[in-house]
Amino acid sequence: MKTIRSLLENLIDYAGLFPPAELPMAKAVKNYAAYCQSEYSWMLGKFIVPASRLEEFEQAAAEFWPQDSEAGFWKLSALGGTNLQDDLATINRFSRRHSFGEQAAAVMVDTIEFKASTVEEIQTAMRVMHPTLTCFVEIPIHNDPTELIQAIGEQGAFAKVRTGGVMPDAFPSSQNLARFIATCAEEDVGFKATAGLHHPLRSVNRLTYKPDSASAMMHGFLNVFLAAAFAQSGASIEQLIEILEETSLEAFRFEERSVMWRDEMLVVGHIRNARHLFSFSFGSCSFTEPIEDLQRLQLL
């Protein structure tokens, strides 16, 4: 179905190193290599790795990554920490090693993600940024994030929003998430999401894989990325909140070239445009859980 394909293509950045999975590097890399060869590789995005662990990644991944671009290409998104200049130097060394010579391979760091909570932090970080890197700036959204999103847009970067975690209070309210999406649409600033989006639809789920894990209401990735596409088509914040809070697939009707939410429709071109230019991806420590849920919903 073209609508589903357009909505889900390259949607999931694999973050197996991070909670709740927290896999060892070797296991995470092996999984990513397998997902690249799987039936649903078209849904797979970048491999997420802290910049400080790039050398460890190289040691674990060398036997798995493609040796030339004809066999595929691994794109990495590096997470910056408290010392961005050190992280950028590490990324630069990694890039030099894999651009030329005997260690050259079809692997590259083309994206960096880092946190900032003030306009000044965003401006300071962007002053040292490499022009070849795509930048996602993770910002808090419990207060009105308009100034931060405007500053991100002025710097030619993109926004990043945390949509969950391993504690119930890590999940933003639908109101705050809707305001973030609407503001990004209004300011024409693209975004990605991270954490807490293992399931397609809003639902109550366990927060970790531990037997005694607490449960909480989680946002659904279909809700979030359909809300983004509707936001680009002019939906109000109130409508975005309602889309984010839908818990039943019956609220949406997927057709070959369109999707309906109640009486509102998006054609496949709207969805493709939103995914390519506005709502890019989400990071998840699991690639298989989203697929299994989509299969249960008979969307795959």
Secondary structure, DSSP 4 states (H G I P E B T S, - for coil): -HHHHHHHTT-EEE-TTSTTT---HHHHHHHHHHHHTSTTGGGEEEEEEEGGGHHHHHHHHTTTS-SSGGG--EEEEEEP-S-HHHHHHHHHHHHHHTTSSTT--SEEEEEEEEE--SHHHHHHHHHT--TTSEEEEE---SS--HHHHHHHHHTT-EEEEE---SSGGGSPPHHHHHHHHHHHHHHT--EEEESS--SSS-EEEESSSSTT--EEEE--HHHHHHHHHHHHTT--HHHHHHHHT---GGGEEE-SSEEEETTEEEEHHHHHHHHHHTEEEEEES-SHHHHHHHHHTT--
